[in-house]
Amino acid sequence: MSSSATRQIARAAGTVMAAFVLNSLMGLLRQMVVTGAFGADASLDAFYAAARLPEILFSLVAGGALGSAFIPTFTGFLENKKRVEAWQLASSIANLVTLVLMAVCALAWAFAPQLVGSILVPEFSAAQQALTVELLRIQLITPVIFGLSGLLMGVLNAHRSFLLPAVAPSLLWLGMIISVFALVPSLGIHGLAWGAVLGAALHLAVQAPGLLKVRPRYQAMLGLHLASVRQVGRLMAPRVLGVAVVQINFLVNTIVASGMDPGSLAAITVAFSVMLMPQQAIGQAIAIAALPTFSAQVARGKLAELRSSLASTLRAIIILAVPASVGLVLMREPLVALLFERGAFGSEDTQLVAWALGWFAAGLLGHSVV
């Protein structure tokens, strides 16, 4: 691995890791505020169940699948000084993603009762299913916003601009924290759903200054005739399959938990969010920092450098993830009690979350490597 590539990835990873530590702290504060307000109760179960479908839509259409396909193609144009073609690609993908997500979310809004009752939470009571439908329809606004925001992340990362995209999740959590104090007292759990929409808007807005710095050249086009757009589609296909398998796993968790005691779905969601904190700071931060460098090495035909860079990156992830996983497994119960046991969140909720966290933490290394 060349020393310049090593330094480039290390500097970028340091920036992203620092931002992700902030994100983790904000996410932790958000979880503490939410669990303190609601505990692990049936209404929070409904909120997390409703959030599952928007998350699936975002992940399949505009999440990591799009980024891993878009960034290499976009970076290739930038490396070869083809800015016109690069912005044609970015404009086309932005328009396609927006149209697809708007259409799919509109259909999901129309068929929300059937999706909730037959797929998401078939074991919920009729009243809890009705609440889940209401919360789902509010949160279906977020995939469209996140679609554009996720693409914007890819554009900025391809330009080696990592700070604003990395701190964007903190703004998402900030929107939800604000909602607990400003909206939940009058709207209840519906206020938390609107907080998710506010957070999504902040997630997009914080990256706008970075976009202006790279001088975008937006074009109102779909670009289906462009080879680069078709290439992004081909690159997305296998990644979408991988993301779909992971999302099916989460969906099954939601379905199974809907038939268990109230608070079970909230407990596994909180536990997974705790596991995500080290996963984001380790695996996700390093991967985000490394992908543009990998893409540039491929664009320049330096595959030997790419292999060396990938090997070094994986070694760094493993060295950091293994002790984090062991620590979470061993300290899960006192950690959950310290973080969340206040307000409406009691000792029984701690036991539920800690039990689930033990299993999620055992998979930290696998999540980080992926």
C-alpha positions in Angstrom: 0.0 0.0 0.0 1.5 3.4 -1.0 2.3 5.7 1.9 0.3 8.5 0.3 -2.8 6.3 0.2 -2.3 5.2 3.7 -2.0 8.8 5.0 -5.0 9.8 2.9 -7.2 7.1 4.3 -5.9 7.7 7.9 -6.6 11.4 7.8 -10.0 11.0 6.4 -10.8 8.1 8.8 -9.7 10.3 11.7 -12.1 13.1 10.6 -15.0 10.7 10.1 -14.3 8.8 13.4 -14.3 12.1 15.4 -17.6 13.1 13.8 -19.0 9.6 14.4 -18.1 9.8 18.1 -20.2 13.0 18.2 -23.0 11.2 16.3 -22.8 8.3 18.8 -23.0 10.7 21.8 -26.0 12.5 20.1 -27.6 9.2 19.3 -27.1 8.1 22.9 -28.6 11.3 24.2 -31.6 10.9 21.8 -32.1 7.3 23.0 -31.9 8.4 26.7 -34.4 11.2 26.1 -36.8 9.0 24.2 -36.7 6.0 26.6 -36.9 8.5 29.6 -40.1 9.9 28.0 -41.8 6.6 27.0 -39.9 3.7 28.6 -40.1 0.5 26.7 -43.8 0.6 26.1 -46.4 -0.3 23.5 -46.5 3.2 21.9 -42.7 3.1 21.4 -43.1 -0.4 19.9 -45.5 1.1 17.4 -43.1 3.9 16.6 -40.2 1.6 15.9 -42.4 -0.8 13.9 -43.5 2.2 11.8 -39.9 3.2 11.2 -39.0 -0.2 9.8 -40.6 0.3 6.4 -39.1 3.8 5.7 -35.7 2.4 6.7 -36.1 -0.5 4.4 -37.0 1.8 1.5 -34.1 4.1 2.1 -31.6 1.3 2.5 -32.7 -0.5 -0.7 -33.0 2.6 -2.9 -30.7 5.2 -1.6 -28.6 3.9 1.3 -25.3 2.1 1.2 -26.3 0.3 -2.0 -26.5 3.6 -3.9 -23.4 5.0 -2.3 -21.2 2.0 -3.0 -22.4 2.1 -6.7 -22.4 5.8 -7.3 -19.1 6.9 -5.6 -16.8 4.7 -7.8 -18.5 5.8 -11.0 -18.6 9.5 -10.0 -15.0 9.4 -8.7 -13.9 7.8 -12.0 -15.2 10.9 -13.9 -13.6 13.3 -11.5 -10.2 11.5 -11.6 -10.3 11.7 -15.4 -11.3 15.4 -15.4 -14.8 14.8 -16.8 -16.8 17.2 -14.7 -19.6 17.5 -17.2 -20.2 13.8 -17.3 -19.9 13.6 -13.5 -22.6 16.1 -12.9 -24.8 14.6 -15.6 -24.6 11.3 -13.6 -25.2 13.0 -10.3 -28.2 14.9 -11.7 -29.7 11.8 -13.3 -29.3 9.6 -10.2 -30.8 12.4 -7.9 -33.9 12.7 -10.2 -34.4 9.0 -10.5 -34.0 8.3 -6.8 -36.5 11.1 -5.9 -39.1 9.9 -8.4 -38.8 6.2 -7.4 -38.9 7.0 -3.7 -41.9 9.4 -4.1 -43.8 6.7 -6.1 -43.0 3.9 -3.7 -43.8 6.0 -0.6 -47.1 7.1 -2.1 -48.1 3.5 -2.6 -47.0 2.5 0.9 -49.1 5.4 2.3 -52.1 4.2 0.4 -51.7 0.5 1.5 -50.3 1.3 5.0 -53.1 -0.6 6.8 -52.5 -3.8 4.8 -48.7 -3.5 5.2 -49.0 -3.0 8.9 -51.6 -5.7 9.6 -50.3 -8.4 7.2 -46.5 -7.9 7.2 -45.0 -5.5 9.8 -46.8 -6.3 13.0 -49.5 -9.0 12.5 -49.6 -9.8 16.2 -50.3 -6.2 17.4 -53.8 -5.4 18.7 -56.1 -3.6 16.4 -55.6 -0.3 18.3 -51.8 -0.7 18.2 -51.9 -1.5 14.5 -54.0 1.6 13.9 -51.4 3.7 15.8 -48.6 2.1 13.8 -50.4 3.1 10.5 -50.6 6.7 11.6 -46.9 6.8 12.6 -45.9 5.1 9.4 -47.7 7.6 7.2 -45.9 10.4 8.9 -42.5 8.8 8.6 -42.9 7.9 4.9 -41.8 11.5 4.2 -38.3 10.7 5.4 -37.1 8.3 2.7 -37.5 10.9 0.0 -35.5 13.4 2.0 -32.9 10.8 2.9 -32.6 9.8 -0.7 -31.3 13.2 -1.7 -29.2 13.5 1.5 -27.6 10.1 0.9 -26.7 11.0 -2.7 -25.3 14.3 -1.5 -23.1 12.4 1.0 -21.7 10.4 -1.9 -21.0 13.6 -3.9 -19.1 15.2 -1.0 -17.2 12.0 -0.1 -16.1 11.6 -3.7 -14.6 15.2 -3.5 -12.8 14.0 -0.3 -15.1 16.2 1.8 -16.0 14.1 4.8 -16.8 16.4 7.7 -20.4 17.6 6.9 -21.7 14.2 5.7 -20.2 12.6 8.8 -21.9 15.0 11.2 -25.2 14.9 9.4 -26.6 12.0 11.6 -26.1 14.2 14.6 -28.6 16.6 13.1 -31.1 13.7 12.7 -30.8 12.8 16.4 -31.1 16.5 17.2 -34.4 16.8 15.4 -35.8 13.9 17.5 -34.4 15.3 20.7 -36.1 18.6 20.0 -39.4 16.9 19.2 -39.4 15.2 22.7 -39.4 18.5 24.4 -41.3 20.6 21.8 -43.9 18.2 20.2 -44.3 15.1 22.4 -46.0 17.0 25.3 -48.9 18.0 23.0 -48.8 15.3 20.3 -47.5 12.2 22.2 -45.8 9.6 20.2 -46.9 11.3 17.0 -44.6 14.2 17.9 -41.7 11.8 17.9 -42.6 10.7 14.3 -42.6 14.4 13.3 -39.3 14.7 15.0 -37.9 12.0 12.6 -39.1 14.2 9.7 -37.5 17.3 11.2 -34.2 15.3 11.7 -34.2 14.1 8.1 -34.6 17.7 6.9 -31.7 18.8 9.1 -29.6 15.8 7.9 -30.0 17.2 4.3 -29.7 20.9 5.2 -26.3 20.6 7.0 -24.7 19.3 3.9 -25.9 22.1 1.6 -22.9 24.4 2.2 -20.5 21.6 1.2 -22.4 21.1 -2.0 -22.0 24.8 -2.9 -18.3 24.6 -2.5 -17.9 21.9 -5.1 -19.8 24.0 -7.7 -22.6 21.6 -8.7 -24.0 21.6 -12.2 -27.6 20.3 -11.9 -29.5 19.2 -15.0 -33.2 18.2 -15.2 -32.6 14.8 -16.8 -33.2 11.2 -16.1 -30.2 10.0 -18.1 -31.5 6.5 -18.8 -29.6 6.6 -22.1 -26.2 7.3 -20.3 -23.8 4.4 -19.9 -22.8 5.7 -16.5 -26.3 5.6 -15.2 -26.8 2.0 -16.3 -23.4 1.2 -14.8 -24.6 2.5 -11.4 -27.6 0.3 -11.8 -25.5 -2.8 -12.5 -23.2 -2.1 -9.6 -26.2 -1.6 -7.3 -27.8 -4.9 -8.1 -25.6 -7.2 -6.0 -25.4 -4.7 -3.2 -29.2 -4.3 -3.1 -29.4 -8.1 -2.7 -27.1 -8.0 0.3 -28.9 -5.1 1.9 -32.3 -6.8 1.3 -31.1 -9.9 3.2 -30.1 -7.7 6.2 -33.3 -5.8 6.1 -35.3 -9.0 5.9 -33.6 -10.0 9.1 -34.7 -6.8 10.8 -38.2 -7.2 9.5 -38.4 -10.7 10.9 -37.3 -9.3 14.3 -40.1 -6.8 14.1 -42.7 -9.4 13.2 -41.6 -11.8 15.9 -41.4 -9.1 18.6 -44.9 -7.9 17.7 -46.3 -11.1 19.2 -44.2 -10.8 22.4 -44.7 -8.8 25.6 -45.2 -5.0 25.2 -41.8 -3.3 25.0 -40.1 -6.2 23.3 -39.7 -4.4 20.0 -38.5 -1.2 21.7 -36.0 -3.3 23.7 -34.3 -4.9 20.7 -34.3 -1.6 18.8 -32.6 0.2 21.7 -30.1 -2.7 22.1 -29.2 -2.6 18.4 -28.7 1.2 18.5 -26.2 0.7 21.4 -24.3 -1.9 19.2 -24.3 0.6 16.3 -22.3 3.2 18.2 -19.0 1.3 18.1 -19.9 -0.2 14.7 -20.3 3.3 13.2 -17.2 4.7 14.8 -15.1 1.7 13.7 -16.4 0.0 10.6 -18.5 2.7 9.0 -16.1 5.5 9.6 -13.1 3.7 8.1 -15.2 2.4 5.2 -16.5 5.8 4.3 -13.0 7.2 4.4 -11.5 4.4 2.4 -14.0 4.0 -0.5 -13.1 7.2 -2.5 -9.4 6.2 -2.3 -10.3 2.6 -3.4 -12.3 4.1 -6.3 -9.5 6.4 -7.4 -7.0 3.4 -7.3 -9.4 1.5 -9.6 -9.8 4.5 -11.9 -6.0 4.7 -12.3 -5.7 1.0 -12.8 -3.6 0.4 -9.6 -5.2 -2.8 -8.5 -2.1 -4.0 -6.5 -2.4 -0.8 -4.4 -6.1 -1.5 -4.0 -5.5 -5.0 -2.6 -2.9 -3.7 -0.2 -5.2 -0.8 0.9 -8.1 -3.2 1.5 -6.0 -5.6 3.5 -4.7 -2.9 5.7 -8.1 -1.4 6.2 -9.6 -4.7 7.2 -6.8 -5.3 9.7 -7.5 -2.0 11.3 -11.2 -2.8 11.6 -10.6 -6.2 13.2 -8.1 -4.8 15.7 -10.6 -2.3 16.9 -13.8 -4.3 16.7 -12.8 -7.4 18.6 -12.1 -5.7 22.0 -15.2 -3.5 21.5 -17.4 -6.6 21.0 -16.0 -8.4 24.0 -16.4 -5.3 26.2 -20.0 -4.9 25.2 -20.8 -8.5 25.9 -19.2 -8.5 29.3 -20.5 -5.0 30.4 -23.9 -5.0 28.8 -26.1 -5.0 31.8 -24.4 -2.2 33.9 -23.9 -0.2 30.7 -27.6 -0.3 29.8 -28.6 0.5 33.4 -26.2 3.5 33.5 -27.4 4.9 30.2 -31.1 4.4 30.3 -32.5 3.5 33.7 -34.3 6.7 34.5 -37.8 8.2 34.1 -40.2 5.6 32.6 -37.3 3.1 31.9 -37.1 0.7 34.8 -35.0 -2.3 35.8 -37.2 -4.8 33.9 -36.5 -2.8 30.7 -32.8 -2.9 31.5 -33.0 -6.7 31.6 -34.7 -6.9 28.2 -32.3 -4.5 26.5 -29.2 -6.1 28.0 -30.2 -9.6 26.9 -30.7 -8.5 23.3 -27.5 -6.4 23.4 -25.4 -9.5 24.3 -26.4 -11.2 21.0 -26.0 -8.0 18.9 -22.6 -7.3 20.4 -21.4 -10.8 19.5 -22.0 -9.8 15.8 -20.1 -6.5 16.0 -17.1 -7.8 14.2 -19.2 -9.1 11.3 -21.2 -5.9 11.0 -17.9 -3.8 11.0 -16.3 -5.9 8.3 -19.4 -5.8 6.1 
